[in-house]
């Protein structure tokens, strides 16, 4: 996923459904940034079910772009469960 090429309509530069700001100030806003973040997770984290789901959903979105919102929300959920998400949920404003 390190290359920038289209995968069924998505590329590394494709925007997530909404940006995710981490507690360290990092912003994950694109598919490639999400993929890089997930690839760098330590194995002990990747084995947790919420990370497994986030990885699976991103892979599904790469095959079928209609899953991008679900992939973004799965990543958001995993980040919340690990205490890594700094920004509020976009749904909090509703």
FENNORQUI-V133560 format. One record per pair of residues at least 12 apart in sequence whose C-alpha atoms are under 10 Angstrom apart, sorted by the first residue. I is the first residue (numbers start at 0). GAP is how many residues later the second one is. D is the distance in Angstrom with one decimal. If there is no record, write none. Layout:
i: [I | I]
gap: [GAP | GAP]
d: [D | D]
This chain:
i: [0 | 0 | 0 | 0 | 0 | 0 | 0 | 1 | 1 | 1 | 1 | 2 | 3 | 5 | 6 | 6 | 6 | 6 | 6 | 7 | 7 | 7 | 7 | 7 | 8 | 8 | 8 | 8 | 8 | 8 | 9 | 9 | 9 | 9 | 9 | 9 | 9 | 9 | 10 | 10 | 10 | 10 | 11 | 11 | 11 | 11 | 11 | 11 | 11 | 11 | 12 | 12 | 12 | 12 | 12 | 13 | 13 | 13 | 13 | 13 | 13 | 14 | 14 | 14 | 14 | 14 | 14 | 14 | 14 | 14 | 15 | 15 | 15 | 15 | 15 | 15 | 15 | 15 | 15 | 15 | 15 | 15 | 15 | 16 | 16 | 16 | 16 | 16 | 16 | 16 | 16 | 16 | 16 | 17 | 17 | 17 | 17 | 17 | 17 | 17 | 18 | 18 | 18 | 18 | 18 | 19 | 19 | 19 | 19 | 19 | 19 | 19 | 19 | 19 | 19 | 19 | 19 | 19 | 20 | 20 | 20 | 20 | 20 | 20 | 20 | 21 | 21 | 21 | 21 | 21 | 21 | 21 | 21 | 22 | 22 | 22 | 22 | 22 | 22 | 23 | 23 | 23 | 24 | 24 | 24 | 24 | 25 | 25 | 26 | 26 | 26 | 27 | 27 | 28 | 29 | 30 | 30 | 30 | 30 | 30 | 30 | 33 | 33 | 33 | 33 | 33 | 33 | 34 | 34 | 34 | 37 | 37 | 37 | 37 | 37 | 37 | 38 | 44 | 44 | 47 | 48 | 49 | 49 | 49 | 49 | 49 | 49 | 49 | 49 | 49 | 50 | 50 | 50 | 50 | 50 | 50 | 50 | 51 | 51 | 51 | 52 | 52 | 52 | 52 | 52 | 53 | 53 | 53 | 53 | 53 | 53 | 53 | 53 | 53 | 53 | 54 | 54 | 54 | 54 | 55 | 55 | 56 | 56 | 56 | 56 | 56 | 56 | 56 | 57 | 57 | 57 | 57 | 57 | 58 | 72 | 75 | 75 | 76]
gap: [30 | 31 | 32 | 34 | 35 | 38 | 61 | 30 | 31 | 33 | 34 | 29 | 28 | 56 | 54 | 55 | 56 | 57 | 58 | 53 | 54 | 55 | 56 | 57 | 52 | 53 | 54 | 55 | 56 | 57 | 21 | 22 | 51 | 52 | 53 | 54 | 55 | 58 | 19 | 20 | 21 | 51 | 18 | 19 | 20 | 21 | 22 | 23 | 24 | 50 | 16 | 17 | 18 | 19 | 20 | 15 | 16 | 17 | 18 | 19 | 54 | 13 | 14 | 15 | 16 | 17 | 18 | 19 | 53 | 57 | 12 | 13 | 14 | 15 | 16 | 17 | 18 | 52 | 53 | 54 | 55 | 56 | 57 | 12 | 13 | 14 | 50 | 51 | 52 | 53 | 54 | 55 | 56 | 12 | 51 | 54 | 55 | 58 | 71 | 72 | 53 | 57 | 68 | 70 | 71 | 14 | 52 | 53 | 55 | 56 | 59 | 64 | 65 | 66 | 67 | 68 | 69 | 70 | 55 | 58 | 63 | 64 | 65 | 66 | 67 | 54 | 57 | 58 | 61 | 62 | 63 | 64 | 65 | 56 | 60 | 61 | 62 | 63 | 64 | 60 | 61 | 62 | 59 | 60 | 61 | 62 | 59 | 60 | 58 | 59 | 60 | 44 | 47 | 43 | 42 | 27 | 30 | 31 | 37 | 40 | 41 | 20 | 21 | 24 | 37 | 38 | 41 | 20 | 23 | 24 | 13 | 14 | 16 | 17 | 20 | 37 | 16 | 33 | 37 | 30 | 29 | 24 | 25 | 26 | 27 | 28 | 29 | 30 | 31 | 32 | 23 | 24 | 26 | 27 | 28 | 30 | 31 | 22 | 23 | 26 | 18 | 21 | 22 | 24 | 25 | 16 | 17 | 18 | 19 | 20 | 21 | 22 | 23 | 24 | 25 | 16 | 19 | 20 | 23 | 15 | 18 | 12 | 13 | 14 | 15 | 16 | 17 | 18 | 12 | 13 | 14 | 16 | 17 | 12 | 16 | 12 | 13 | 12]
d: [9.3 | 7.0 | 9.9 | 6.9 | 8.0 | 9.5 | 9.8 | 7.1 | 9.5 | 8.2 | 7.6 | 8.7 | 8.0 | 8.9 | 9.2 | 5.8 | 6.7 | 8.7 | 8.8 | 9.0 | 6.7 | 6.0 | 6.6 | 7.0 | 9.7 | 8.0 | 8.7 | 8.2 | 6.6 | 9.9 | 7.9 | 9.8 | 8.0 | 6.2 | 8.5 | 8.6 | 6.5 | 9.1 | 8.8 | 6.9 | 7.4 | 8.1 | 6.5 | 5.0 | 3.9 | 7.4 | 8.9 | 8.2 | 9.7 | 9.6 | 8.9 | 5.6 | 6.3 | 6.2 | 8.3 | 8.6 | 5.5 | 5.6 | 7.7 | 9.7 | 9.8 | 9.2 | 5.8 | 4.3 | 6.1 | 8.9 | 9.5 | 9.9 | 9.1 | 9.8 | 8.2 | 5.5 | 5.1 | 6.0 | 9.5 | 9.4 | 8.4 | 6.7 | 7.2 | 10.0 | 8.4 | 6.1 | 9.5 | 8.2 | 8.8 | 9.6 | 10.0 | 6.6 | 5.3 | 8.7 | 8.7 | 6.1 | 8.4 | 8.9 | 8.3 | 7.2 | 8.8 | 9.6 | 9.4 | 7.6 | 8.5 | 9.3 | 9.0 | 9.9 | 9.2 | 9.4 | 8.5 | 9.7 | 8.7 | 6.9 | 8.9 | 9.9 | 7.1 | 8.0 | 6.7 | 8.8 | 8.6 | 9.5 | 9.5 | 9.6 | 8.6 | 6.0 | 5.5 | 5.3 | 8.7 | 9.8 | 7.9 | 9.5 | 8.9 | 5.4 | 4.5 | 4.9 | 7.0 | 9.7 | 8.0 | 5.4 | 5.6 | 4.5 | 8.0 | 8.0 | 8.9 | 8.0 | 10.0 | 9.4 | 7.7 | 9.5 | 9.7 | 9.4 | 9.7 | 9.6 | 9.5 | 9.8 | 9.9 | 9.4 | 9.7 | 8.0 | 9.3 | 8.7 | 8.9 | 9.6 | 9.0 | 9.7 | 9.2 | 8.2 | 9.7 | 8.7 | 8.1 | 8.1 | 7.7 | 9.0 | 8.1 | 9.7 | 8.4 | 6.9 | 9.5 | 9.0 | 8.9 | 10.0 | 9.1 | 9.2 | 8.8 | 7.5 | 8.2 | 9.9 | 7.4 | 5.2 | 8.8 | 10.0 | 7.9 | 9.3 | 8.2 | 7.5 | 8.9 | 5.8 | 8.6 | 9.6 | 9.6 | 9.6 | 9.9 | 9.1 | 8.6 | 6.7 | 8.3 | 9.7 | 8.5 | 8.9 | 6.2 | 8.0 | 8.3 | 4.8 | 5.0 | 8.4 | 8.2 | 6.9 | 9.6 | 8.0 | 8.4 | 7.9 | 10.0 | 8.1 | 9.2 | 9.3 | 6.8 | 4.6 | 8.3 | 9.2 | 7.0 | 8.5 | 8.4 | 5.0 | 7.7 | 8.5 | 8.4 | 8.3 | 9.3 | 9.9 | 8.1 | 9.6]
